[in-house]
């Protein structure tokens, strides 16, 4: 039997190839009954051109959700930018159920974006907001951020579910330098793949990025000086702090919901076990005590328990244990391989890597019923991470020639792929909502 310690440390490394930073998103499957929506190009006051096309960004966000089908601009009969200019019959002819219009004006060092969302068939406004956008240093970034915020407002107004377009993702890449050696990078990007930047560059592998609950820090494992250590790093400033560097394994960090503790895997006492690290006291407490290998801890959203992967039953399966210790309860029984859990925000579902017939898929476990559903069909799908609204799961998989990131809705109906022009992207982690 392949030992878990090899699987958890190597499966994400052996497939990494040279990579570039920009992610391209392709919608591979959507919902057949997606809602037709028209997003009109925004008007502007006193500006010849704008650095970005806000309507295009909003349309792309809504389309990526799989819930909406933006109408092509070439079909528009009019291009209103204010409510008084809207003639609903123009949009009923196109069968648009909803209409988004807006305009941009200069406001000091930035912009003010006014937008309105209409129900076309009822002929009423659903929402209308003024959104500020910073234009002092990086006007493109400020406007893109505002566009994502608008898409989130529209999505929530029409679905009742909070949007995740203004969130971010973290992932790991490897780039081949001039000498032929790989340079590993811990990347952070907007949820649509834009604005990617390296939080950390290293000549040695980087693994298991984990977001703090406030979205300001990342925890990760680094193989600096060719042995694993655990760090936390502030994203904006780059300031970082080493948590552990014990002999043996230091890996798989996971933040508690309140951000005060981290769960991790250490083998400092000889066997890989789950430990809890108190940040303020800088103290460790061992949580598991077993001859099997315990790894990949993840906190339950209520902070009362931890789910982890263990081979204590002979094969990798998921177990749950109270943060106060005690006996662990086995959660998965279907199949010979279930690992790398990720909790849904409401704590009712677990995404995981499910092995069957020599392949590895992303599956979903309903904790109340014990029902397991396979969501993906790749040969090597791994590292699932829930979106903060619980609607989607991002994960790593294999493309034709390289590793890519992908996302799937919890009902399996919406699928998309995020790929680099060259090389691999691995170890994705979806950020929490901005606080």
N, C-alpha and C positions, 0 to 999 in steps of 0.2 A: 504494500500500500504506500502511495506517495504521501510523505509526511506533510502536515499542514504548514509547518514552518517554511518548507520549500515553496509550497503553493502560494502562501500569502505574500512572500517577499519577492518571488521570482516571476510569477505570472504576469505582473504588470511591467516587468523590465525586459523580458526576453523578446518581446515583440516591438520594442521601441526603436524607431529609425529616425533619421534626420527630419526636422520639421521646421516650418515657418509659422509665424504667429497668427496670421489672419484666418479666421474661420469662415467658411462658406456654408450657408444653410440651404438645404434642399428638402422640400416637403415631399415625402415619398408616399404618404397616404393621408387623406382627410376624411371628413364626414360628408356623406352624399347630400344630406339635407342642410348643408351650411347656409347660413342666412345671407342673402344678397345685401350688400351695403355699398353706398356710394360715398367716397371720400374725395371731396372737391379740392383741387390745388388751392392753397391758402393765398388770399390776397395780401398785398403789403402796401404800407403807406409811406411814400417818400423814399423808397429804396428801389434801385434799379434791379438788383439781383440779391438773392439770399444764398448763404453758404451751403444750405441743405434744403431739400424738398421735404417739408414736414409731412405733407399729406402722403407722400410715398412711404415714409417711415411708419406712419400710423397704419396704412393699408397693409404693409408687410407684416407688422406685428399681429394685426387681427387675422390675417391669412394664416400665419404660422400656428395660431391656436387651433386651426382646423375647424373652428366653429363659424367662421365667416368667409364669404366669398366676395371680395371687393370687385366692383364692376370696372371694366376698362375705361379709361378716360376718353378714348375716341368715341364712345357711345354717348357721352354727356351732351344733353341738349342746351345746357346753360352752366355757367360757372359762378354761382353766387358766393359772396363772401360775408354777407350780412343777412339776418333773418328776414328783413323786409323785401329782399330780392328773391326769396324762394317761392317758386310756383310748384306746388306739390304734384300737379298733374304731369309736369315734365318728368318726374321721377317715378310716378306710378306707371307711366308708359314703359319704363325700363324694368319694372317689377322690383325696384329697390325697396326693401322694407325699411331701411334706415338711411339717413343722410347726415353727413358730417361736413360742416363748412367752417371757415375761420379766416382770420387775418392777423398780420403781424405788424407791430409798430415799434419804432425805436423808443426806448425808455431809459434815459441816462446812459449808463455804460452797457446796458443790456437791451433786452427786447421784452415786449409784452405780447402774449399770444392769446387772442380771444377766439374761442371755438364754441360751437353749438351742435348738439345732437338732436335729430328730429325723428319722430315716428311718421313715416311718409303716408301710410294709409289712414291714420287718424288725423294727420295734419297738425301735430302738436310737438312742442319742444320737450325733450326728456331731460336734458341737462345743458348748462351753459356756464363756462368758467373763463376767468382770466388767469393765465399761467405765466409767471415771470421766467425768463431765461437769462443766465449770466452770459455776457458777451465781452467781458473785459480781456480775458487772456485766451481762452479757447472757445470762440463762438460756436464752432461746429459741435463740440462736446455739450455745451450748454443747450443748444437747440435740439440736439438728438435726445438729451435727457428729458427735456420738456415734451418732446413728441412721444416718448415712451410713457410719460405720466398721463398724457392725454389718452393714449391707447388703453392704459389701465382704467381710467375713468369710464371710457366708453364700454370696455369689456364688462366692468362690474355693473354698470347701469343696465346692460342688456342680458346678462347672465345671472346676476345676483352673486357672483363669485369674484373675489378680489383678483385683479390681474397681476402678472409677474413680469411684465415687459420692462419695468424699471429696475429689476434685480440684476445680479451678476452671476457669473460662473467662474470657478477656478479650475485649472487643469494643468497637467505637466506635459512639456514637449522636450524633444531632444534634437539639437541642431548639430550638424557636422561642420566643424571648423576647418580652416585651411590646412591644418596638420592631419586632418582625418579623424581627430578625436571628437567624441560627442560632448556637446555642452547642453546640460539640462537646465530647463527654465521652469519656474513656477509662475504661471500666467494667470491674470485676472482680466476678464472681458465682460462687456455688457451681455445680457441674455441673448441678444441677436448676433453675437460674435464680433461686434465692432468695438473699437477702443481698447483692444487688447494691449497689455503691457506686462513686462516681466517684473514680478515682485522680487524674485531672486534668481540669479544665474549661478550655476555650479558645474564643476568638472566631474562631479560624482552624482549618482542617482538621487532623485527626490521622490518621495512617496507620500500618499495618504493625506492630501490637504483636507483640512477640516475648518469650517467657518465658526467663529465665535458668535454667540447669539445676537450681539449688536452689530455684526457685520464689519467690525473694525480690525479684527485680527484673524490670522490664519495659523493653525497649528499644522505641523508636518514633520515627516521623518527625513533626515538628510544623512547621506553616507560620506560626509566630509571626513578626510583622513582615513577613508576606506573602512569605516565602521559606523553603524547606525547611531544617530543621536536624535533627540526630539527637541524641536524649537517651537516657539510661538513668535509671530512677527506682525507688527502693526503695518497695515497695508499702505497708509498714506505716507508715514515718515520713514518706513523701512527699518525702524528700530526693532531689534529682536532679542529674545531671551532664551537661553538654553534651559530646557527643563530637566532632561536626564541624559546621561552618557555612560551608563553602567556597562560593564563587560557583557557581551552577548547581545541579545535582541532588545532594541528600544523602538517600538513601532506602534502604528495604528492609533494615533491620538483622537479622542472624541470629547467635545465640550459638553459639560452639563448644561441644562436649559437656562440656569441662572448665570452661567459663565464663571462660577467660582471654582469649579473643579474640572479636571480632565480625567477621563478613563484612558488607559493605555495598556500595552502589552510589554512586559519585561521578563527577561529570563535570568535576572541577576542572582536568583536563588537556585538556578540549575534547570528549571522547567518553565516554559512560557506560561505565564499566568496573567490574569487581569488585576491591575492595580488602579487605585484612585489617588489622584494628586491634588492636594489643596493648594491653590495658588497663593493665597494670602499667608498661610502658615508654612508653605513650602515643605509639606510633609506628605509622605506616601503611606497608603494603607492597602495591604494585599486583600483582594476580594475573593479570589478563587483558590482552592487548594485541591488539586487533582493531578493524577499521574498523566492524564491526557494533555494534549496541547490546547490551550485556551487562547483565543486571539480575536481580533476585529470587534472590539466592544462598541456598542452604540447606545446612547441614553434614550430611555423612553421620554416622551414629551412632558410627562408629569414629574420627571426627575426621581421617581421612586425605584426604578429598576433598570437593569442593563441587559441587553440581548447581545450574545457573543457567539462565535463559531468555535466548536470543539470537536475533536475526534475521540472523546472519551467513550463513545459508544461503538467505536471501531471505524466510523466513517464521519466525514465532516457534516455536522448538523447544527441547527441553531438552538440555543438554550437561553433561558431567562433566569436572572438572579436578582434578589433584592439588593439595593445599595448598602443595606445593613448586613449583608452576608447571608449565610444559610445554604440550604440545598438549592441546586439549580434545576429548573423544570425544562424538559425537552419540548420544543415547539414544533419541529418538523419531523415528519415520518414518511412522507411520500418521496421516493427516490433515494439514491445512495449518496447524493451530494447536494447540500444546501448551505450556502455561506454568504458572507459579506452583506449583512442586513442593513436596511435603511428604513426608519420609521416614517410613516405619514404624519403630517403635523397634528392630526387629531388622535394619533396613537392607536387607530383601529386596524391599520394595515402595515405589513412588512414587505418591502421589496427585497429581493435576494437574487443571488446567482444560483440557478437550479441546474444540476448536471443530469443528463439523460442520454443514453446511447452514444456516449463519447463526445457530446456537444454540451455547450453551456449557454443557458438562456436566462433572461430576466423574468422572474415570476413574482406573483403577488400572493401573499398569505393573508386571509381574513382571520384575525386573531380570535374573534368570538366563535366562529364556526369551524375553523381549522381547514377551510377550503383553500386549495392552492390552484392558481390560474397562471399559465404560461402566457406571457405577453409578446415575446419576441421570437424570431426564427433564425438568429445568427448562429454560427458555429462556435464563436468565442465571445460571448457577451459578458461584461463584468462591470464592477464598481457602480452599482445603481445609487442614485441620489435624488430624493424627492424635491420637487419645486415647493416653495414655501406655502402655496395655496393647495397643495396636494393633488393638483390636476394632472401633472406630468412627472415623468421620471427620466432623468438624463443618465446615460451610461456609456461605457466604452465598448467598441466592437471592432471587427475587422472589415475593411473595405476590400476592393479587388487587390490592391497592392500594399496597403498600409492600414494602420489603426486609425479609426475615426471616432468621433463622439456621435451619439444618436439620442433621440428622445422619443418616448412613447407615452400616450395618455393612459390613465389607469384603467380605462375600458378597452384599451388596445386598438381603438379606431383611428387615432391620429398618430402618425409617425413622421419623424423628420431626421435628417442626417446633417451633422456639422463636420465638415472635412477641411483639412489643410491642403494647400496646393501641392505640397510634398511632405512626405514623412508622416509621423504619428502624433496624435494627441491622446493622452491617457488620463486616468485617475480624476474624472470630473467630480465637482462638488458644487451644488447649487446654493447660492447665498440665501440667508434669511431676508425677510422684508427689512427695509431701511427703517430704523427707529428714529 
